[in-house]
Amino acid sequence: MNIQPEYPLENTFGLTAYAQWGCSIEQIEDVFTAQAFAVENNLLVTCLGAGSNVILQPKISGLVCSMRIDGIKVLEESADSVLVEVGAGVNWHKLVMESLSHGWFGLENLALIPGSVGAAPVQNIGAYGVEVGQLIVGVNIVDGQRESRQIAQKDCQFAYRSSVFKGQPEWIIVSVVLRLSKLPLIESSYPELQSYLQNLPIASPGPQDVADCVIALRSSKLPNPAEFANAGSFFKNPVVVKEVGFAMQELGFKTFAHGEDYKLSAAQLIDRALSLIHI
Ligand SMILES: Cc1cc2nc3c(=O)[nH]c(=O)nc-3n(C[C@H](O)[C@H](O)[C@H](O)COP(=O)(O)OP(=O)(O)OC[C@H]3O[C@@H](n4cnc5c(N)ncnc54)[C@H](O)[C@@H]3O)c2cc1C
């Protein structure tokens, strides 16, 4: 493995950024080598995937590990489900598409989310009614003491765009273990997805139809970072108590059920605020 100075960092915002030191992590042993180099040189270690959820400063001090561990491995398979271990460097959308092609379901609502598999548990990526934490069985990490271990789903503290990993920047995620269904059940309760599917000339849509709809919906509203540099949304949809949700509904705002509470659309709130400024 080659640890280089002035290491250029990939990011979807298109910012020119360099790490003081950087390296590409292709296998778990590279993590140990990188950590040993960091200890010897008294450097902080940071891990980045595709750089689609970061705004980078021009110069990042310390050692940046660029996660590139590849591979999708079946650990267990039954008539109903499959347990797969996926390298942290695998492109997320590629995993979604490959799973569908094998007849493994559950990830289709998360199609076209940019980034790597290793970053997915960090903010518990979610879209169209599904969060990755629901499908994760465990996350394999190397911790700051250079020990590799698995964090079980129950200890991941998955919540809305949050997890235990956000508070543990020294942990490097090397692979993610997911249980995917072999039964073609779909999650279509998200209103926009539901109405899109209802308008298709298909009696009972399956997971591939859900993926196609999600891709179509996302492509119609989100700029592709390859064509227009961006880092997605900085905003979380605010979660409000039921009473506030009802009041917002009466004012014409969209609300989405979120457990006992309601989630508001940050995009709609911003659009409404901008329209008031323009008046
Ligand atoms: C156009 C666009 C649309 C998006 N839509 C959505 C969406 O619908 N839903 C959603 O949830 N997110 C969305 N995002 C955000 C982004 O796709 C996710 O956060 C994604 O998981 C980031 O992956 P990445 O590999 O680019 O992570 P990076 O940006 O490289 O890193 C993000 C964070 O994770 C940490 N990290 C990355 N890899 C590892 C690892 N292997 N081990 C430990 N820490 C790691 C980094 O240190 C950093 O703190 C969108 C982004 C864009 C640009």
The ligand as an ORCA input file, in Angstrom:
! r2SCAN-3c Opt
* xyz 0 1
  C     -27.276     14.316     -4.952
  C     -27.231     13.686     -3.594
  C     -28.355     13.036     -3.088
  C     -28.339     12.427     -1.834
  N     -29.464     11.810     -1.391
  C     -29.487     11.212     -0.170
  C     -30.664     10.547      0.294
  O     -31.685     10.470     -0.373
  N     -30.614      9.978      1.527
  C     -29.499     10.009      2.305
  O     -29.532      9.462      3.406
  N     -28.366     10.635      1.877
  C     -28.345     11.222      0.666
  N     -27.207     11.868      0.228
  C     -26.016     11.871      1.086
  C     -24.966     10.793      0.710
  O     -25.321     10.134     -0.462
  C     -24.835      9.758      1.837
  O     -24.536     10.370      3.058
  C     -23.766      8.703      1.532
  O     -23.871      7.643      2.451
  C     -22.349      9.293      1.558
  O     -21.464      8.309      1.068
  P     -19.957      8.687      0.740
  O     -19.235      7.417      0.464
  O     -19.897      9.718     -0.314
  O     -19.480      9.285      2.141
  P     -18.429     10.478      2.395
  O     -19.039     11.776      1.973
  O     -17.115     10.112      1.826
  O     -18.341     10.430      3.982
  C     -19.468     10.808      4.751
  C     -19.144     10.586      6.233
  O     -18.986      9.198      6.493
  C     -17.683      8.895      6.987
  N     -17.248      7.653      6.326
  C     -17.290      7.372      4.998
  N     -16.864      6.128      4.764
  C     -16.529      5.603      5.980
  C     -15.999      4.349      6.410
  N     -15.747      3.354      5.555
  N     -15.749      4.189      7.719
  C     -16.007      5.176      8.620
  N     -16.509      6.377      8.278
  C     -16.774      6.595      6.974
  C     -16.820     10.078      6.584
  O     -15.727     10.255      7.464
  C     -17.821     11.225      6.657
  O     -17.963     11.640      7.986
  C     -27.172     12.472     -1.035
  C     -26.023     13.101     -1.536
  C     -26.039     13.702     -2.805
  C     -24.797     14.348     -3.341
*
